[in-house]
Amino acid sequence: MTTKTISLWRPVGPAELKLIEESGMKAFPPRLPEQPIFYPVTSEEYAVKIARDWNVPASGTGYVTRFEVRSDYLSQYQVQEAGGQAHLEYWIPAEDMDAFNAAIVGKIEVVRSFGI
């Protein structure tokens, strides 16, 4: 039986990418106290906008990661609209990160990078 997955994207800066690399490209790091929600997005275009327009000015570089998550796991969360129909994302509570990471199928890939 094949596991059904959903492709998601996550824009990250260099610090978060380093932590992902340290996991063997298999997990996102725990959220910091000021980050109660993890926001993977549903389109590469939206992730590119965030990486290019927010991560680059904040840290000098921005990366877009792509990964697959089991659809049965994601079914407990609703897709949220964040400022327009092109800006769709999941809101994963920080306390659910271990389960979210366990639902990732395969490796997290860097598919785009941006710099100053």
Contacts in CASP RR format, 6 or more apart in sequence:
PFRMAT RR
TARGET T0000
AUTHOR 0000-0000-0000
METHOD contacts of the structure
MODEL  1
MTTKTISLWRPVGPAELKLIEESGMKAFPPRLPEQPIFYPVTSEEYAVKI
ARDWNVPASGTGYVTRFEVRSDYLSQYQVQEAGGQAHLEYWIPAEDMDAF
NAAIVGKIEVVRSFGI
3 70 0 8 1.000
3 105 0 8 1.000
4 70 0 8 1.000
4 71 0 8 1.000
4 72 0 8 1.000
5 68 0 8 1.000
5 69 0 8 1.000
5 70 0 8 1.000
5 71 0 8 1.000
5 105 0 8 1.000
6 68 0 8 1.000
6 69 0 8 1.000
6 71 0 8 1.000
6 74 0 8 1.000
7 66 0 8 1.000
7 67 0 8 1.000
7 68 0 8 1.000
8 40 0 8 1.000
8 41 0 8 1.000
8 42 0 8 1.000
8 66 0 8 1.000
8 67 0 8 1.000
8 68 0 8 1.000
8 69 0 8 1.000
8 90 0 8 1.000
9 40 0 8 1.000
9 41 0 8 1.000
9 42 0 8 1.000
9 43 0 8 1.000
9 44 0 8 1.000
9 46 0 8 1.000
9 47 0 8 1.000
9 64 0 8 1.000
9 65 0 8 1.000
9 66 0 8 1.000
9 67 0 8 1.000
9 111 0 8 1.000
10 28 0 8 1.000
10 39 0 8 1.000
10 40 0 8 1.000
10 41 0 8 1.000
10 47 0 8 1.000
10 64 0 8 1.000
10 65 0 8 1.000
10 67 0 8 1.000
10 108 0 8 1.000
11 41 0 8 1.000
11 47 0 8 1.000
11 48 0 8 1.000
11 50 0 8 1.000
11 51 0 8 1.000
11 54 0 8 1.000
11 55 0 8 1.000
11 62 0 8 1.000
11 63 0 8 1.000
11 64 0 8 1.000
11 65 0 8 1.000
12 20 0 8 1.000
12 51 0 8 1.000
12 55 0 8 1.000
12 62 0 8 1.000
12 63 0 8 1.000
12 64 0 8 1.000
12 65 0 8 1.000
13 51 0 8 1.000
13 55 0 8 1.000
13 58 0 8 1.000
13 59 0 8 1.000
13 61 0 8 1.000
13 62 0 8 1.000
13 63 0 8 1.000
14 59 0 8 1.000
14 60 0 8 1.000
14 61 0 8 1.000
14 62 0 8 1.000
14 63 0 8 1.000
15 59 0 8 1.000
16 28 0 8 1.000
16 29 0 8 1.000
17 63 0 8 1.000
17 65 0 8 1.000
17 110 0 8 1.000
19 28 0 8 1.000
19 29 0 8 1.000
20 27 0 8 1.000
20 28 0 8 1.000
20 29 0 8 1.000
20 65 0 8 1.000
20 108 0 8 1.000
23 29 0 8 1.000
24 107 0 8 1.000
25 107 0 8 1.000
25 108 0 8 1.000
25 109 0 8 1.000
26 101 0 8 1.000
26 104 0 8 1.000
26 106 0 8 1.000
26 107 0 8 1.000
26 108 0 8 1.000
27 101 0 8 1.000
27 104 0 8 1.000
27 108 0 8 1.000
28 38 0 8 1.000
28 97 0 8 1.000
28 100 0 8 1.000
28 101 0 8 1.000
28 108 0 8 1.000
30 94 0 8 1.000
30 97 0 8 1.000
31 37 0 8 1.000
31 38 0 8 1.000
31 94 0 8 1.000
31 97 0 8 1.000
35 94 0 8 1.000
36 93 0 8 1.000
36 94 0 8 1.000
37 91 0 8 1.000
37 92 0 8 1.000
37 93 0 8 1.000
37 94 0 8 1.000
38 91 0 8 1.000
38 92 0 8 1.000
38 93 0 8 1.000
38 94 0 8 1.000
38 96 0 8 1.000
38 97 0 8 1.000
38 100 0 8 1.000
39 82 0 8 1.000
39 89 0 8 1.000
39 90 0 8 1.000
39 91 0 8 1.000
39 92 0 8 1.000
40 67 0 8 1.000
40 69 0 8 1.000
40 89 0 8 1.000
40 90 0 8 1.000
40 92 0 8 1.000
41 47 0 8 1.000
41 50 0 8 1.000
41 87 0 8 1.000
41 88 0 8 1.000
41 89 0 8 1.000
41 90 0 8 1.000
42 79 0 8 1.000
42 88 0 8 1.000
42 89 0 8 1.000
42 90 0 8 1.000
43 86 0 8 1.000
43 88 0 8 1.000
44 64 0 8 1.000
44 66 0 8 1.000
44 111 0 8 1.000
44 112 0 8 1.000
45 86 0 8 1.000
46 86 0 8 1.000
46 87 0 8 1.000
46 88 0 8 1.000
46 89 0 8 1.000
47 64 0 8 1.000
47 65 0 8 1.000
47 112 0 8 1.000
48 64 0 8 1.000
48 112 0 8 1.000
48 114 0 8 1.000
51 62 0 8 1.000
51 63 0 8 1.000
51 64 0 8 1.000
51 112 0 8 1.000
51 113 0 8 1.000
51 114 0 8 1.000
52 62 0 8 1.000
52 114 0 8 1.000
55 61 0 8 1.000
55 62 0 8 1.000
55 63 0 8 1.000
55 114 0 8 1.000
56 62 0 8 1.000
56 114 0 8 1.000
56 115 0 8 1.000
56 116 0 8 1.000
60 115 0 8 1.000
60 116 0 8 1.000
61 113 0 8 1.000
61 114 0 8 1.000
61 115 0 8 1.000
61 116 0 8 1.000
62 113 0 8 1.000
62 114 0 8 1.000
62 115 0 8 1.000
63 110 0 8 1.000
63 112 0 8 1.000
63 113 0 8 1.000
63 114 0 8 1.000
64 110 0 8 1.000
64 111 0 8 1.000
64 112 0 8 1.000
64 113 0 8 1.000
65 108 0 8 1.000
65 109 0 8 1.000
65 110 0 8 1.000
65 111 0 8 1.000
66 108 0 8 1.000
66 109 0 8 1.000
66 111 0 8 1.000
67 104 0 8 1.000
67 106 0 8 1.000
67 107 0 8 1.000
67 108 0 8 1.000
67 109 0 8 1.000
68 104 0 8 1.000
68 105 0 8 1.000
68 106 0 8 1.000
69 100 0 8 1.000
69 103 0 8 1.000
69 104 0 8 1.000
69 105 0 8 1.000
70 103 0 8 1.000
70 105 0 8 1.000
73 99 0 8 1.000
73 100 0 8 1.000
73 103 0 8 1.000
74 90 0 8 1.000
74 103 0 8 1.000
77 90 0 8 1.000
77 91 0 8 1.000
77 92 0 8 1.000
79 88 0 8 1.000
79 89 0 8 1.000
79 90 0 8 1.000
80 88 0 8 1.000
80 89 0 8 1.000
80 90 0 8 1.000
80 91 0 8 1.000
81 87 0 8 1.000
81 88 0 8 1.000
82 88 0 8 1.000
82 89 0 8 1.000
92 100 0 8 1.000
END
